[in-house]
């Protein structure tokens, strides 16, 4: 919603400011971090999303990511708590179906993706604790910045 504010100057009204809710809540292209806390909010624009460690972690942590997604998508009753009879029936069904058990209630796709990303972040953090990996990553970032400057003609 766009709103223009006026001030009376003499006998006429002149525009003095403008408010645009769409513009206020928009972001430029790129990666940004918005942090919100009681009584305040801060926004950092143009954050480097650290693609290199994420790609490396994704390759190294493929099994960890699969396990995280598998665990996040584990079947569970939709309602909790359940009765003793329901628990016994559930346990019997799990034993009978084994790995082929279909979910009565499954995690959302968003939950599964977050589990994978969290596993990747954990693996990237582990990798970056090694000084040689940290140094290689810093060299990679420097090379990327130099390539950006060269490609932009500056």
N, C-alpha and C positions, 0 to 999 in steps of 0.2 A: 504494500500500500504506500502510495506516495502522498506526502502532505507538505504544503507550502505555508510558511508562517509569515505574517505581515506585521508591519509596524505603522502606526498612524504618524504621518509626517505632514503637519499642517492639516489640510482637509482631505488629503489623499492617503491611501494605504500603499506601501511599497514592500515588495518581498524582501525579507531579511535572512531567512534560512529555509532549508529544505530537509525533509526527513523521508527516507526511502527504506522501508523494512526489508525489501528484497536485496538491496545493495548492502545494507547493514549486516545481513547474515550470509553474504556470499564470500567465497574464497577464490583467490587467483589459482591458476593451474599450478600443480605441484603438490608436495607433501607438507603437511602442516601439523602442529601439535597444539591442541587446545587443552589447557589445564583449568579446572574449575574447583574452587574451594569456597567454603562459607565466607561471604562478604567480598568475593573477588573472582576474577577470571583473567588468565593471560593467554596470549596466542603467539606462537612462534611460526613465522612463515618461511617457506623455502627450506625445510629441514631435509637433510640427506637421509633417505630411508635405509641406508646401509645395505645396498643390494648385494655387494660382494660377500659379506659374511652370511647373508641369508641364503645365497645360492650355494656357497660352500657347505653351510650347515645342512641345507636340504639334501645335498649329495651324500654327505657323511652320515646324516641322521635319518636316512630313509627308513630304517627299521624302527627307530625311536618314534618317528612320526606315525608310522603304521600302527605301532602299539598304542600311541596316545589316541589315535582316531578309533581304534578298536575298543579301547577301554571307555572312551566317551560315548560310543554307540552301543554299549552293553545294554541288553534288555533289562527292564525293571517294571514292576507293576506301576500302573498309572497313578493309583491312589496309595498313599502311605498314611498311617500304618495299616497293615493288613492283619486279618485274623489268623489264628494258629492254623485253622483248616485251610485258608487260602495259602499260607506259607508252605504247608505240607504239599498241597497240590502243585504249587509253583515249583518247589524243589523237585518233585516227581517229574513234572513236565520238562524241567531243565535236564534232569538225568536221562530221560527218555529221548529227548531231541539232541542233546549234546551241542555240538557246534552248529547244528542246523536249526536251532531254535529261532523262530521269528518273533519279532518284538511285539508286545502289546502296546508299548509306549517307547518310542525311540527319541534320542536326542535330535535336535534340529540340525539342519545342514550348517547353520551358523555356529552352533556349538562344536560340531566336528571340525570345521575350518579353524576355529579358535584353538582347539586342542592341537591341531597340526602346527599352527603358527607359534603357539607357546613352546612346543617341542623344538621347533627350529630356532627360536630365540635362545632357549636353554643351550642348545648345541653350539650356536654362534658364540654365546658367552664363554662356554668352555674353550672353544678354539682360540678366542681372542685373549685368553689368559696366558697363552704361550707367547713369549717375547718375539720369537721369529715370525709367528703368524701375525702378531700385531704390527710388526715392522713391514711385513709384506703387504698388509692391508693398507697401511698408511702410504706406501709407495703406489699402490693401486689407486687410491683416492687422488694422490698428486697427479698421476698420469691422466686420470679422468678429467681433472680440472684443467690441465694443460691442453688436452684435446678439445674441451669445450671452448676455451679461449681461442684456440687455433681455428676451430670450425665456425666460430662467430665472427671471425675476421678482426679480432682485437689483438 
